[in-house]
Amino acid sequence: MSILTFRYTILYVDNVAGTLNFYTSAFGLKTAMLHESGDYGELDTGNTKLSFSSIKLMKELGKNPAETKNTNPTFEIAFETDNVSDALTKALDAGATLVQDVEHMPWGQTTAYVKDINGFLIELCSPITTQA
C-alpha cells in the first residue's frame, strides 16, 4: 500500500507575485519559488506548501476556477502564533482586511480573522491550551 503525503494547497489568484509579496509582508512567510512565467509560486511553510497559481493559467489548462466570494468564504487558512495581537497588527499594516478582532475562545485559544488581498479568509490563532 502506498503512503500519501499532503504536499501542497494551491489557491487561484490574479497576481501570483503580488500575493507572495503580501504573505511575506503580512505573515512573515518566505517565498520558496516563483516560476519565471509568474503564473505559479510557493511559500515555504514547512513540509506542506501554500501555493498560488494564476487564474489565467488555470483557464489555459482547461480548468474553470470560480471567483472568490468575499461574503461567502468556503475555507480558511490558519496560521498559529504565540502572539495573535501582534500578528493581527502586522497583517493589517500589510493590507489585510479585518474580519474579527482578537477574541479569547472558551476552549483556550485566542483567534483573529482577516481577509488577504484576494479575499481569502485567514485565521490567526494561538495554540489551544488544555482547560483543567
KOLTILO-687795 format. One line per 10 residues: number of its first residue (from 1); their letters; for each residue x, y, z of N, C-alpha, C. Coordinates in nm, 2 decimals, m for minus. Example, Ala and Ser with C-alpha at 12.3 -4.5 7.8 and 13.67 -1.06 7.14 Angstrom:
BEGIN
1 = as = 1.32,m0.57,0.78,1.23,m0.45,0.78,1.32,m0.33,0.78 | 1.28,m0.22,0.71,1.37,m0.11,0.71,1.29,0.00,0.79
This chain:
BEGIN
1 = msiltfryti = 0.09,m0.12,0.00,0.00,0.00,0.00,0.09,0.12,0.00 | 0.06,0.22,m0.09,0.14,0.34,m0.09,0.10,0.44,0.01 | 0.19,0.52,0.06,0.16,0.62,0.16,0.14,0.75,0.09 | 0.04,0.82,0.12,0.01,0.95,0.07,0.07,1.06,0.15 | 0.12,1.17,0.09,0.17,1.28,0.16,0.10,1.41,0.12 | 0.05,1.48,0.21,m0.02,1.61,0.18,0.09,1.71,0.15 | 0.11,1.74,0.02,0.22,1.82,m0.03,0.19,1.97,m0.04 | 0.08,2.01,m0.10,0.05,2.15,m0.11,m0.10,2.18,m0.14 | m0.13,2.30,m0.11,m0.26,2.35,m0.14,m0.24,2.47,m0.24 | m0.31,2.47,m0.35,m0.30,2.58,m0.45,m0.42,2.66,m0.45
11 = lyvdnvagtl = m0.40,2.79,m0.43,m0.51,2.89,m0.44,m0.50,2.96,m0.57 | m0.61,2.99,m0.63,m0.61,3.06,m0.76,m0.62,3.21,m0.74 | m0.53,3.29,m0.80,m0.53,3.43,m0.78,m0.50,3.50,m0.91 | m0.53,3.63,m0.92,m0.50,3.71,m1.04,m0.35,3.74,m1.05 | m0.28,3.77,m0.93,m0.15,3.81,m0.93,m0.06,3.73,m0.83 | 0.01,3.63,m0.89,0.09,3.54,m0.80,0.20,3.61,m0.73 | 0.28,3.69,m0.80,0.39,3.76,m0.73,0.34,3.86,m0.63 | 0.23,3.93,m0.66,0.18,4.02,m0.56,0.12,3.95,m0.44 | 0.07,3.83,m0.46,0.02,3.76,m0.34,0.13,3.70,m0.26 | 0.24,3.66,m0.32,0.36,3.61,m0.25,0.41,3.73,m0.17
21 = nfytsafglk = 0.42,3.84,m0.23,0.47,3.96,m0.15,0.39,4.00,m0.03 | 0.26,3.99,m0.05,0.16,4.02,0.06,0.19,3.92,0.17 | 0.19,3.79,0.14,0.21,3.69,0.25,0.34,3.71,0.32 | 0.44,3.75,0.25,0.57,3.78,0.31,0.56,3.89,0.41 | 0.50,4.00,0.36,0.48,4.12,0.45,0.39,4.10,0.56 | 0.27,4.04,0.53,0.17,4.02,0.63,0.19,3.91,0.74 | 0.26,3.81,0.70,0.27,3.69,0.79,0.41,3.64,0.81 | 0.51,3.71,0.74,0.65,3.68,0.76,0.69,3.55,0.69 | 0.61,3.50,0.60,0.65,3.37,0.53,0.75,3.41,0.42 | 0.83,3.31,0.38,0.93,3.33,0.28,0.88,3.26,0.15
31 = tamlhesgdy = 0.91,3.33,0.04,0.88,3.27,m0.09,0.98,3.15,m0.12 | 0.92,3.04,m0.14,1.01,2.92,m0.18,1.04,2.92,m0.32 | 0.95,2.96,m0.41,0.98,2.97,m0.55,0.87,3.05,m0.62 | 0.91,3.11,m0.73,0.81,3.18,m0.82,0.86,3.14,m0.96 | 0.77,3.07,m1.04,0.81,3.03,m1.17,0.84,3.15,m1.26 | 0.93,3.14,m1.35,0.97,3.26,m1.44,0.85,3.32,m1.51 | 0.75,3.24,m1.54,0.63,3.29,m1.60,0.54,3.38,m1.51 | 0.57,3.37,m1.38,0.49,3.44,m1.29,0.35,3.38,m1.26 | 0.32,3.27,m1.32,0.19,3.20,m1.31,0.18,3.10,m1.19 | 0.29,3.07,m1.12,0.29,2.98,m1.02,0.40,3.01,m0.91
41 = geldtgntkl = 0.36,3.00,m0.78,0.46,3.03,m0.68,0.42,2.95,m0.55 | 0.52,2.93,m0.47,0.50,2.86,m0.34,0.56,2.94,m0.23 | 0.50,2.93,m0.11,0.56,2.98,0.01,0.62,2.87,0.09 | 0.73,2.90,0.16,0.79,2.80,0.25,0.71,2.79,0.38 | 0.63,2.69,0.39,0.55,2.67,0.51,0.58,2.54,0.58 | 0.70,2.48,0.56,0.73,2.35,0.62,0.71,2.24,0.52 | 0.67,2.13,0.56,0.65,2.01,0.47,0.54,2.03,0.37 | 0.44,2.10,0.41,0.32,2.13,0.32,0.33,2.27,0.27 | 0.33,2.29,0.14,0.35,2.42,0.08,0.21,2.49,0.06 | 0.21,2.62,0.08,0.09,2.70,0.04,0.13,2.76,m0.09
51 = sfssiklmke = 0.06,2.73,m0.20,0.09,2.76,m0.33,m0.01,2.85,m0.40 | 0.03,2.92,m0.50,m0.07,3.01,m0.57,m0.05,2.99,m0.72 | m0.15,2.98,m0.80,m0.15,2.97,m0.94,m0.24,3.08,m1.00 | m0.20,3.13,m1.11,m0.28,3.24,m1.17,m0.41,3.18,m1.23 | m0.51,3.26,m1.22,m0.64,3.22,m1.28,m0.62,3.21,m1.43 | m0.54,3.29,m1.49,m0.51,3.29,m1.63,m0.46,3.15,m1.67 | m0.36,3.10,m1.60,m0.30,2.97,m1.63,m0.41,2.86,m1.61 | m0.49,2.86,m1.51,m0.59,2.76,m1.49,m0.69,2.76,m1.60 | m0.72,2.87,m1.65,m0.81,2.88,m1.77,m0.75,2.82,m1.89 | m0.62,2.85,m1.91,m0.54,2.80,m2.03,m0.53,2.65,m2.02
61 = lgknpaetkn = m0.53,2.59,m1.90,m0.52,2.45,m1.88,m0.65,2.38,m1.89 | m0.76,2.45,m1.92,m0.89,2.40,m1.93,m0.97,2.38,m1.80 | m0.92,2.44,m1.69,m0.99,2.43,m1.57,m1.08,2.56,m1.57 | m1.18,2.55,m1.48,m1.28,2.66,m1.48,m1.28,2.72,m1.33 | m1.18,2.79,m1.29,m1.18,2.84,m1.15,m1.29,2.93,m1.12 | m1.35,2.91,m1.00,m1.46,3.00,m0.95,m1.40,3.13,m0.90 | m1.47,3.23,m0.90,m1.43,3.36,m0.84,m1.44,3.35,m0.69 | m1.35,3.42,m0.62,m1.36,3.42,m0.47,m1.47,3.51,m0.43 | m1.56,3.46,m0.34,m1.67,3.54,m0.29,m1.64,3.59,m0.15 | m1.61,3.72,m0.14,m1.57,3.78,m0.02,m1.68,3.76,0.09
71 = tnptfeiafe = m1.80,3.75,0.06,m1.91,3.74,0.16,m1.94,3.60,0.20 | m1.89,3.50,0.12,m1.92,3.36,0.15,m1.79,3.28,0.14 | m1.70,3.28,0.23,m1.58,3.20,0.22,m1.62,3.05,0.23 | m1.54,2.97,0.16,m1.57,2.83,0.16,m1.46,2.75,0.23 | m1.36,2.82,0.28,m1.25,2.76,0.36,m1.17,2.87,0.43 | m1.08,2.83,0.52,m0.99,2.93,0.58,m0.85,2.87,0.59 | m0.76,2.96,0.59,m0.62,2.92,0.62,m0.59,2.97,0.76 | m0.52,2.88,0.84,m0.49,2.92,0.98,m0.34,2.92,1.00 | m0.29,3.03,1.06,m0.16,3.05,1.10,m0.15,3.06,1.25 | m0.07,2.96,1.31,m0.06,2.96,1.46,0.05,3.05,1.50
81 = tdnvsdaltk = 0.03,3.12,1.61,0.13,3.21,1.66,0.12,3.22,1.81 | 0.22,3.27,1.88,0.21,3.28,2.02,0.17,3.42,2.06 | 0.15,3.51,1.96,0.10,3.65,1.98,0.01,3.69,1.87 | m0.12,3.66,1.89,m0.22,3.69,1.79,m0.23,3.84,1.77 | m0.23,3.91,1.87,m0.25,4.06,1.86,m0.14,4.12,1.77 | m0.01,4.08,1.79,0.10,4.13,1.71,0.09,4.09,1.57 | 0.05,3.96,1.55,0.03,3.90,1.41,m0.08,3.98,1.34 | m0.19,4.01,1.41,m0.30,4.08,1.35,m0.26,4.22,1.31 | m0.18,4.29,1.39,m0.13,4.43,1.36,m0.05,4.42,1.23 | 0.04,4.33,1.23,0.13,4.31,1.11,0.05,4.28,0.98
91 = aldagatlvq = m0.05,4.20,0.99,m0.13,4.16,0.88,m0.21,4.29,0.83 | m0.27,4.36,0.92,m0.34,4.48,0.88,m0.25,4.59,0.82 | m0.13,4.60,0.88,m0.04,4.70,0.83,0.00,4.67,0.68 | 0.00,4.54,0.65,0.04,4.49,0.52,m0.07,4.50,0.42 | m0.19,4.53,0.46,m0.31,4.54,0.37,m0.42,4.44,0.39 | m0.41,4.36,0.49,m0.52,4.26,0.51,m0.64,4.34,0.56 | m0.76,4.28,0.55,m0.88,4.34,0.59,m0.93,4.27,0.72 | m0.97,4.35,0.82,m1.01,4.29,0.95,m1.15,4.23,0.93 | m1.16,4.10,0.98,m1.29,4.03,0.98,m1.34,4.02,1.13 | m1.24,3.98,1.21,m1.27,3.96,1.36,m1.15,4.00,1.44
101 = dvehmpwgqt = m1.17,4.09,1.53,m1.06,4.13,1.61,m1.02,4.02,1.71 | m0.92,4.04,1.78,m0.87,3.93,1.88,m0.98,3.90,1.98 | m1.00,3.77,1.99,m1.10,3.71,2.08,m1.04,3.59,2.15 | m1.08,3.58,2.28,m1.03,3.46,2.36,m1.15,3.36,2.36 | m1.12,3.24,2.31,m1.23,3.14,2.30,m1.24,3.05,2.42 | m1.35,3.00,2.45,m1.37,2.92,2.57,m1.29,2.79,2.57 | m1.24,2.74,2.46,m1.16,2.62,2.45,m1.01,2.65,2.47 | m0.98,2.78,2.51,m0.84,2.81,2.55,m0.75,2.86,2.43 | m0.82,2.91,2.33,m0.74,2.96,2.21,m0.78,3.11,2.19 | m0.68,3.18,2.14,m0.70,3.32,2.10,m0.70,3.32,1.95
111 = tayvkdingf = m0.80,3.39,1.89,m0.81,3.40,1.75,m0.84,3.54,1.70 | m0.81,3.56,1.57,m0.85,3.68,1.50,m0.86,3.64,1.35 | m0.94,3.71,1.28,m0.96,3.68,1.14,m0.94,3.80,1.05 | m0.87,3.78,0.93,m0.85,3.88,0.83,m0.88,3.82,0.70 | m0.90,3.90,0.60,m0.90,3.86,0.46,m0.77,3.91,0.39 | m0.72,3.82,0.31,m0.60,3.86,0.23,m0.63,3.95,0.12 | m0.54,3.99,0.04,m0.57,4.08,m0.08,m0.65,4.02,m0.19 | m0.67,3.88,m0.18,m0.76,3.81,m0.28,m0.90,3.79,m0.22 | m0.92,3.81,m0.09,m1.04,3.79,m0.03,m1.05,3.65,0.04 | m0.93,3.58,0.05,m0.93,3.45,0.12,m0.93,3.48,0.27
121 = lielcspitt = m1.01,3.40,0.35,m1.02,3.41,0.49,m0.90,3.35,0.56 | m0.83,3.43,0.65,m0.71,3.38,0.72,m0.74,3.39,0.87 | m0.72,3.28,0.94,m0.73,3.28,1.09,m0.59,3.29,1.15 | m0.58,3.38,1.24,m0.46,3.39,1.32,m0.49,3.33,1.46 | m0.42,3.24,1.51,m0.46,3.17,1.63,m0.34,3.13,1.71 | m0.37,3.12,1.84,m0.27,3.07,1.94,m0.29,2.92,1.94 | m0.19,2.85,2.00,m0.21,2.70,2.02,m0.33,2.69,2.12 | m0.40,2.58,2.11,m0.51,2.55,2.20,m0.45,2.50,2.34 | m0.49,2.57,2.44,m0.44,2.53,2.58,m0.55,2.44,2.64 | m0.50,2.34,2.72,m0.59,2.25,2.78,m0.66,2.32,2.90
131 = qa = m0.79,2.30,2.91,m0.86,2.36,3.02,m0.87,2.25,3.13 | m0.84,2.29,3.25,m0.85,2.20,3.37,m0.99,2.19,3.42
